[in-house]
């Protein structure tokens, strides 16, 4: 390979990684140190996977399932907003975890991620090239970073799940566009939801919008059913998958949570922690997520702000 070819490859590599606000190349993230597991008061009701052996699971009425989902959705949104307001240069992702943890407990809820399949923290914080499942640690956020915060609360026997990607101080234009287009892509997918419509229409709309702006759509991770269980059927691809032809069912909640990349959409090797999933090429990734339930006339988004719903769906939240 000639020097010119090598230089071109290096230039493409730097372009795929993106640049910070100063125009310098973005370096790959390194893991920091984890703090001890945070405690949860004994009176907080835990999901089965986090409950003490032999403890009795509380019972809930099936008749108020949707009302409980609404409460959990509102609580998750509130916690996400509290954490998002704290995102700034110099703040550690462990501090974001502390804020989320205390936010759940203040609302009488349990951090759904804590002890879920061995996950050690109360929130996921995915920085720069990390697609999802980043574990909060003592690394300080740096001016020019982007960070996704994924919160889930277990409240009244159900889970409420949402996430958003935030700019850390001033960021470069392409990263800002990535965040904007990812949010738009999520809503383009949500707008397709109607009873009887095939699930793959959600992914078709997301993929069309994201790729239309030159971004990639992650295939490995998908949206999921949610309720009394954290993750359940159906699986909701964020790209067009013709096999995802299951019709949308009224009253069956699920999430839409596209992961959109600045470069290659493929997932690289998961970190040794067993959770942190980066992009294959080190390019940046953004994500947004809402929990929703299909209705007879459309969809009720349980974790969105009223102004967001009015803007994208032309309606206001019930009640």
Secondary structure, DSSP 8 states (H G I E B T S, - for coil): --HHHHHHHHHHHHHHH-B-TTS-B----------------TTS---GGGS-TT-------GGGHHHHHHHHHHHHHHHHHHHHHH--TT-BHHHHHHHHHHHHHHTT-EETTTTGGG--SSSEEEETTEEE--B--S-B--TT-EEEEEEEEEETTEEEEEEEEEE-SS--HHHHHHHHHHHHHHHHHHTT--TT-BTHHHHHHHHHHHHHTT-EE--SS-EEE-SSSSSEEEEE-SS--TT---B--TT--EEE--EEESS--SB----TTS--EEBTT---EEE-BEEEEE-SSSEEETTS-HHHHHHHHS-----
